[in-house]
Structure formats: C-alpha cells, structure tokens
Amino acid sequence: MVRAFPKIRVAVIGATGSVGGAVLDICRRYPERFDVVALAAQNNQDKLLELASLHNAKKLCLTGPLSGKFKTEGYDCLTGADALCEIASDPDIDHIVFASSGVSAIKALQTALKEDKDVSLANKESIVVAGPWVMPLVKRKDQLRPIDSEHSAIWQCLREDQKHQIAKIWLTASGGPFRDHSKEMFERVTPEETLSHPVWKMGPKITVDSATLMNKGIECIEAMQLFGLPANKVSALIHPKSQVHGAVLFIDGTMKMLVSQPDMRLPAAAALAWPDRLDLVSSGLDFIEPEKWDLQFREIDGSLFPCFSIAFKAGEMGGAYPSLLVGADEAAVQAFLERIIPFTAISRVIEETLAKSASASPETLDEAIALVSTGERIARELCKNWRHHF
C-alpha cells in the first residue's frame, strides 16, 4: 500500500542560486510531495520567471534595486526586502526555504518562525549576526532545519539524541584549492586560482571564503548558535574527499558521522521531507559504495589559514565581533577579487578591522545588522590604503 502524504506548499527565497536550485530540483523530482508556491531572488528577473514557469509558482519577489517595473501577467509580483515578510506570513505557504546570502531576509525569517512555519535555512548571516534574535523564536523541535551540508550532517546525527549527551561536534572542510600550499605559495595566489573549488560549485564570495577557510570559521559560529553549544564543544577538520560532512562525539565515547556524496540536494531533501527520507537512490542520485569510503582527516593549521582562527575567536568572544567579522570579510573578499589586495591580506584586513572596532555588544537586531555595515566600512578603508598598514 502506497503511503499518502499531504502536499507541502513551499516558498524559496534565493531561488536562482545554487542552493535554491538544489531545493527546486528536489521539488521537481517529487511533485506529489511539494508544491512550489513562491519564489524570490535579488535581481535575476529572467531566471526567476523561467523557474516560475517550470515550477508553476504564482508569487514572485525581487529584493534588489530594479531598473524598471517588475510586473508580469499571471503572477503576483512583489519587490523589496520588506516584501519577503509578506511571503513569510502567507497562509498558503507551509515551508519556507531561506537560501539567499546577506542580512536582508533576517526579518522575514523571524516572521516565518513567529507564524509557526517550517523553515529550511542556508543563510549563515541570519544566525551568525542575528542568532540571539532568531533562535528564541523557534517554537518546536526541528522547526528550523539547516541545509548547509555540514550543519545538516550534525542535525541529522542528533535527531534522537539530547544536547547534554554531546561531548563535541566537528564540521568538515575540503580544504579548498590551497589545502596543500606552503606559506610562500599563498603569496602568489590569484583570484582565478581561488575560484577553482575542487568539490563544490558556488558563487565567487563563498568560494573565496572556502579557500581561506573563513567559511568554516563562520560555520562554527553558526553551529554554536544552531545547536546551543559552547565554543569548546565545536571544531572543524580538513577532510579532502568531502565524504564525511559532520561528526558528533557523545559523552559515552561513541560517535556518529554522516557520509554522503557532496551534493546539496541531499541536505535539501532531508530538510524538506523531515521526518521522512525521500528515495533519492531510486530517483538516480549516486551514493558512495563502502569500498570507496575515505575517512582521512587532518587538523586545520591556523598559521596557513588565519581566517579560520579569526572567525572562531570572534564567535568565542561574541558581542559585536560576529557582525563586524561578516562585514569585514565581505569587503576584504571583494577587494581581493578586484585585485586591490593580495590573498594573504584578506585575513590581515579582517583582523585589523576587529582590532580597530570598540563597539559595544548589540542590544537589538537593528544594532547587530548595523555592525555588519560598520565592519564593511572599516575594512573597505583599510583595503584602499592597505600598503600603508601592512
């Protein structure tokens, strides 16, 4: 007897990105399970309309600045970041996926949680910057489900376990294209080399963050918030094969690891279909045969990847530092991609930005978001004059 499932009505914010694409691929494979109702993107109107036609979505939103009007017959067209709150509170939507980058969707995330919607999250800034104003809004276990592969791995390992039983968790990193570089080799790194990630296909910013391992440090901050763990219970390891995405050590000495292909559709499916699992193997997605399992790991060398250490320290210190870090990293990475600073200056710009900032801990969400802009502004000035500083 075939089990019947109630159809889940889905909205995807960040629909035109790689994570949004993974989510929509799962929805396309299982039309009997998921109904795509709304799609949002920053400014890629053509791609958004193409996806709307493919998935039969009726509500569309562009959050970025527009050169003209956004109005298309047959669709309910919205504009501006504030319109995301309208999607988040729509009674015809059950599950909202936050797959955009930046801080513009934080208030919509809050709205979705307050409205008791199921939420899948692949937006680091929402937790790193706004964790103290987001996590208390989670009403029930597993209402908020991570899609990033590492956080999804930890979440899936912890499905039946209690937080007090956790001794430590580890996120994994491929190590990026420079995991075997010497210090001297880092001095000659170019933007083109940096954008050649060995495993994941991502946008330029996140690819650079993966090369510096800043991304892994930020993910550790996110894990502290998502799972309610202190810094001494969170760590990361380089795992070149990207087969193990996360591991949990329990207080009795046993461990759980999640092993899978590096395919964003797997964590997307886990979040969308929870508490069920979709039969992705039968639908054609590959899995790793046991004889091909490779469980090699190594510690992250902070002298080679200082961005990881800087980010982890910012998470440990808390207060204004995570928000300032996010802004400083945004500016430093952009300056590197524009060839204003070399690769090795990214960490130095971020470190000096944090050292120059004497900001008090934010007391409100708006203050926390404003600190991102403060960090970006300070770092941008340092990048302009970096030769005078380093």
Legacy VTK file of the C-alpha trace (Angstrom):
# vtk DataFile Version 3.0
C-alpha trace
ASCII
DATASET POLYDATA
POINTS 390 float
0.000 0.000 0.000
1.408 3.372 -1.067
1.512 5.878 1.774
-0.243 9.180 1.061
1.451 12.421 2.114
-0.125 15.838 2.490
1.338 18.142 -0.139
3.788 20.697 1.282
3.435 24.224 -0.127
6.947 25.676 -0.481
8.491 29.141 -0.906
12.159 29.514 -1.876
13.996 32.743 -1.072
17.241 32.783 -3.050
15.707 30.632 -5.787
18.236 31.494 -8.510
21.330 30.469 -6.508
22.974 27.051 -6.254
21.233 26.062 -3.003
17.882 27.290 -4.284
18.470 25.212 -7.398
19.108 22.104 -5.301
15.881 22.661 -3.370
13.867 23.166 -6.547
15.376 20.043 -8.096
14.005 18.009 -5.185
10.601 19.655 -5.587
10.652 18.833 -9.305
11.515 15.175 -8.631
8.653 14.803 -6.150
5.696 16.859 -7.460
3.327 14.671 -5.448
5.061 15.835 -2.246
5.879 19.502 -2.905
4.037 22.415 -4.467
6.245 25.448 -5.221
4.085 28.481 -4.437
6.510 31.423 -4.215
9.996 32.276 -5.444
12.279 35.191 -4.541
15.637 36.384 -5.853
17.737 39.506 -5.640
17.684 40.809 -9.209
17.812 37.965 -11.753
14.352 38.584 -13.179
14.756 36.411 -16.292
15.905 33.389 -14.306
13.148 33.910 -11.736
10.465 33.939 -14.445
11.984 30.847 -16.029
11.824 29.000 -12.692
8.295 30.234 -12.042
7.158 28.789 -15.366
8.954 25.492 -14.726
7.540 25.043 -11.213
4.181 26.770 -11.702
4.862 29.292 -8.913
2.428 32.206 -8.751
4.045 34.625 -6.248
7.388 36.198 -7.206
9.646 38.690 -5.455
12.746 40.650 -6.457
14.524 42.162 -3.459
17.309 44.135 -5.136
17.234 47.523 -6.904
15.280 47.400 -10.171
15.969 49.301 -13.397
12.274 49.166 -14.307
8.927 47.858 -13.077
8.523 44.215 -12.130
5.073 43.211 -13.289
4.256 40.102 -15.302
0.806 38.911 -16.249
-0.281 35.782 -14.418
1.983 36.345 -11.420
1.675 38.171 -8.113
4.845 40.280 -8.330
6.427 41.843 -5.231
9.537 43.987 -4.812
11.879 44.913 -1.971
13.256 43.030 1.009
10.231 44.003 3.112
8.016 42.016 0.736
9.715 38.835 1.948
7.761 39.230 5.196
4.571 39.032 3.158
5.723 35.705 1.738
6.777 34.526 5.206
3.317 35.199 6.622
1.315 33.869 3.653
-1.239 31.338 4.998
-0.982 29.412 1.711
2.675 28.538 2.389
3.734 25.754 4.772
7.519 25.644 4.389
9.916 28.486 3.612
13.469 27.946 2.387
15.964 30.736 3.109
18.794 30.197 0.617
19.827 33.803 -0.045
23.009 35.403 1.267
23.331 38.549 3.375
21.144 40.032 6.091
18.161 41.237 4.051
15.992 38.185 4.821
16.500 38.116 8.609
13.209 39.837 9.428
11.338 37.512 7.061
12.969 34.569 8.841
11.735 35.926 12.162
8.257 36.333 10.695
8.209 32.751 9.391
9.188 31.346 12.779
6.630 33.517 14.597
3.967 32.266 12.154
4.952 28.689 13.065
6.083 27.855 9.516
8.583 25.099 8.879
11.878 26.716 7.873
14.870 25.367 5.970
17.918 27.591 6.336
21.062 28.030 4.262
21.784 31.632 5.223
24.748 31.940 7.587
24.293 35.626 8.335
20.819 35.018 9.774
22.340 33.015 12.612
25.850 34.497 12.908
24.568 38.098 13.050
21.062 37.581 14.410
21.181 34.305 16.336
20.142 35.883 19.679
17.038 37.342 17.974
16.228 34.313 15.798
16.813 31.166 17.852
14.411 32.116 20.702
11.605 32.269 18.093
11.866 28.550 17.280
8.641 27.117 18.707
9.203 23.366 18.346
11.872 20.746 17.752
13.078 20.673 14.153
11.005 23.655 13.067
14.305 25.191 11.901
16.251 22.788 9.661
19.739 23.559 8.329
20.509 22.939 4.652
24.239 23.702 4.617
25.782 20.246 4.256
27.835 20.393 7.469
25.075 21.690 9.728
22.604 19.299 8.142
25.018 16.462 8.916
25.165 17.430 12.602
21.393 17.943 12.726
20.777 14.524 11.209
23.252 12.872 13.604
21.387 14.453 16.535
17.842 13.511 15.554
17.250 11.181 18.508
19.857 12.495 20.937
19.840 15.136 23.667
22.148 18.156 23.791
23.541 17.252 27.223
24.877 13.996 25.725
27.137 15.794 23.239
30.840 15.912 24.062
31.941 17.611 20.822
30.983 18.165 17.203
33.194 18.552 14.147
32.321 20.218 10.873
34.415 19.212 7.876
36.124 21.254 5.164
37.567 20.061 1.876
40.413 22.494 2.474
39.706 24.273 -0.791
42.169 24.578 -3.679
45.084 25.552 -1.404
44.929 22.892 1.298
48.443 21.671 0.373
50.009 25.099 -0.174
53.028 26.386 1.721
53.135 29.923 3.156
55.265 31.037 0.224
52.763 29.715 -2.306
49.933 31.701 -0.694
51.769 34.939 -1.583
51.237 34.234 -5.310
47.585 33.139 -5.261
45.367 34.770 -7.908
41.580 35.285 -7.958
41.309 32.828 -10.855
43.014 30.070 -8.858
40.920 30.850 -5.811
37.649 30.485 -7.697
38.504 26.919 -8.748
36.982 24.962 -5.851
37.839 21.230 -6.071
34.450 19.960 -4.868
31.567 22.445 -4.670
30.225 24.778 -7.364
29.386 28.049 -5.602
29.311 31.812 -6.096
32.557 33.882 -6.015
32.234 35.155 -2.419
31.587 31.775 -0.812
34.291 30.163 -2.985
36.906 32.628 -1.719
35.688 32.082 1.857
36.133 28.348 1.333
39.688 28.883 0.088
40.631 30.979 3.149
38.602 28.667 5.455
36.806 31.785 6.703
33.665 29.945 5.672
34.433 27.125 8.090
35.082 29.539 10.939
31.776 31.286 10.277
30.064 27.894 10.118
31.484 27.086 13.564
29.890 30.298 14.920
26.638 29.234 13.267
26.870 25.760 14.828
27.337 27.250 18.309
24.046 29.111 17.847
22.060 26.427 15.995
22.863 23.643 18.433
23.261 25.734 21.595
26.863 24.635 22.171
29.817 26.498 23.728
32.910 27.132 21.608
34.882 24.354 23.335
32.421 21.775 22.002
32.674 22.908 18.363
35.550 22.343 15.956
36.384 21.619 12.309
38.683 19.300 10.385
40.029 19.180 6.847
38.624 16.151 5.037
39.847 16.290 1.409
37.416 13.734 -0.021
34.313 15.591 1.257
32.510 12.337 2.054
32.004 12.933 5.786
30.121 16.201 6.308
29.957 16.249 10.101
30.662 14.132 13.167
29.382 14.040 16.741
31.185 12.606 19.766
28.898 11.612 22.631
29.803 11.529 26.301
29.976 7.716 26.301
32.768 7.762 23.689
30.638 6.709 20.727
30.458 8.756 17.526
28.112 9.365 14.647
29.196 10.589 11.230
27.150 11.441 8.174
28.654 10.106 4.936
27.298 11.067 1.520
28.181 12.422 -1.866
28.909 16.184 -1.820
25.535 17.026 -3.345
23.397 19.856 -1.943
20.238 18.028 -2.991
20.770 15.546 -0.142
20.574 18.041 2.766
17.820 19.891 0.884
15.754 16.701 0.708
16.408 15.893 4.374
15.082 19.314 5.414
12.104 19.435 3.069
10.788 15.944 3.785
11.567 15.691 7.532
10.820 13.439 9.379
10.742 11.226 6.277
13.524 10.398 3.856
12.979 10.534 0.102
14.070 7.608 -2.062
16.770 9.547 -3.883
18.778 6.439 -4.739
15.907 5.101 -6.858
15.477 8.534 -8.434
19.030 8.393 -9.771
21.199 10.181 -7.189
24.507 8.435 -6.584
25.816 7.134 -3.263
29.283 6.129 -2.040
29.991 2.409 -2.169
31.594 1.116 1.100
34.823 0.146 -0.643
35.235 3.802 -1.665
34.812 5.280 1.801
37.784 7.514 2.644
37.935 8.692 6.261
41.155 10.719 6.254
41.160 13.909 8.315
43.667 16.492 9.458
43.668 19.473 11.775
43.363 22.985 10.366
46.706 24.832 10.526
45.889 28.316 11.814
49.206 29.694 10.550
48.236 28.745 6.979
44.543 29.564 7.342
44.392 32.508 9.789
40.849 33.411 8.694
39.543 30.258 10.351
41.189 31.179 13.666
39.998 34.800 13.464
36.407 33.734 12.813
36.399 31.099 15.549
37.774 33.637 18.033
35.073 36.134 17.025
32.439 33.501 17.742
34.015 32.690 21.075
34.083 36.372 22.090
30.564 37.062 20.818
29.077 40.528 21.271
29.775 42.808 18.328
32.508 40.632 16.829
30.500 38.165 14.690
28.639 41.007 12.945
31.833 43.014 12.400
33.505 39.876 11.053
30.779 39.299 8.464
31.052 42.878 7.181
34.856 42.945 7.162
35.031 39.670 5.270
32.589 40.945 2.648
34.775 43.988 1.943
38.102 42.149 2.054
36.988 39.389 -0.314
35.588 41.929 -2.784
38.864 43.864 -2.681
40.811 40.673 -3.400
38.563 39.782 -6.342
39.099 43.323 -7.675
42.896 42.858 -7.232
43.129 45.728 -4.738
44.703 43.474 -2.078
46.506 40.117 -2.317
45.084 36.877 -0.975
47.213 36.977 2.174
45.889 40.443 3.062
42.313 39.201 3.448
42.971 37.880 6.944
45.046 40.918 7.910
42.316 43.347 6.847
39.714 41.421 8.840
41.934 41.117 11.907
42.748 44.828 11.911
39.076 45.711 11.408
38.151 43.762 14.535
41.065 45.327 16.437
40.004 48.858 15.427
36.379 48.368 16.460
35.436 49.238 20.013
31.727 48.606 19.507
29.555 47.562 22.407
27.511 44.383 22.194
24.343 44.969 20.152
21.168 45.151 22.198
18.784 44.945 19.244
18.668 43.199 15.883
18.950 46.519 14.072
22.140 47.310 16.006
23.578 43.895 15.085
22.794 44.444 11.396
24.282 47.955 11.526
27.536 46.475 12.839
27.859 44.476 9.613
27.944 47.755 7.702
30.430 49.179 10.221
32.782 46.241 9.696
32.438 46.559 5.934
33.163 50.297 6.002
36.288 49.979 8.168
37.645 47.102 6.094
36.993 48.937 2.840
39.076 51.875 4.041
41.870 49.541 5.091
41.804 47.888 1.669
42.138 51.231 -0.104
45.280 52.015 1.851
46.482 48.546 2.672
50.087 49.147 1.655
50.321 51.792 4.378
49.039 49.383 7.014
50.811 46.083 6.307
LINES 1 391
390 0 1 2 3 4 5 6 7 8 9 10 11 12 13 14 15 16 17 18 19 20 21 22 23 24 25 26 27 28 29 30 31 32 33 34 35 36 37 38 39 40 41 42 43 44 45 46 47 48 49 50 51 52 53 54 55 56 57 58 59 60 61 62 63 64 65 66 67 68 69 70 71 72 73 74 75 76 77 78 79 80 81 82 83 84 85 86 87 88 89 90 91 92 93 94 95 96 97 98 99 100 101 102 103 104 105 106 107 108 109 110 111 112 113 114 115 116 117 118 119 120 121 122 123 124 125 126 127 128 129 130 131 132 133 134 135 136 137 138 139 140 141 142 143 144 145 146 147 148 149 150 151 152 153 154 155 156 157 158 159 160 161 162 163 164 165 166 167 168 169 170 171 172 173 174 175 176 177 178 179 180 181 182 183 184 185 186 187 188 189 190 191 192 193 194 195 196 197 198 199 200 201 202 203 204 205 206 207 208 209 210 211 212 213 214 215 216 217 218 219 220 221 222 223 224 225 226 227 228 229 230 231 232 233 234 235 236 237 238 239 240 241 242 243 244 245 246 247 248 249 250 251 252 253 254 255 256 257 258 259 260 261 262 263 264 265 266 267 268 269 270 271 272 273 274 275 276 277 278 279 280 281 282 283 284 285 286 287 288 289 290 291 292 293 294 295 296 297 298 299 300 301 302 303 304 305 306 307 308 309 310 311 312 313 314 315 316 317 318 319 320 321 322 323 324 325 326 327 328 329 330 331 332 333 334 335 336 337 338 339 340 341 342 343 344 345 346 347 348 349 350 351 352 353 354 355 356 357 358 359 360 361 362 363 364 365 366 367 368 369 370 371 372 373 374 375 376 377 378 379 380 381 382 383 384 385 386 387 388 389
